[in-house]
């Protein structure tokens, strides 16, 4: 019983830590003080590590990674990990009845294109443009799924700071 209580307390502490970090990131973004600590890394290695982490946390979902194996580039590892983890978490969260997530990577004109595809509930086309706004949540899903509407806003800003683009289809 004690171990179960400790695990619950630890999970709650981790959620609170992530919330505080998200709020700090939003403040940094709003103040124009978001900094990147870029270093030469392999994008695909980071992607695989993040996918392994999510697969371990959510054994109900199988994550398949297709495409190129190595893409060396300059990245802020912590920020890119946060983007990938957020996108994979969303793929799991919004596809509770499905069990497959497909991640594809390719390089096109010196750009890394990484797509994460789930087979979940989907989203209305008229809501797509707003997904990366701060605190935005689709009304219908906001009632059923936890979240503050900060994850994609933060992910979008991290990607932009890497001179990238993020979108949803």
Buried (B, 14 or more C-beta within 10 A) or exposed (E): EEEEEEEEEEEEEEEEEBEEEBEEBBEBBEEEEBEBEBEEBBBBBBBBEBBEBBBEEBEEBEBEBEBBEEBEBEBBBEBBBBBBBBBBBBBBBBBEEBBEBBBBBEBEEEEBBBBBBBBBBEBEEEBEEEBBEBEBBBEEBEEEBEBBBBBBBBBBBBBBBBEBEBEBE
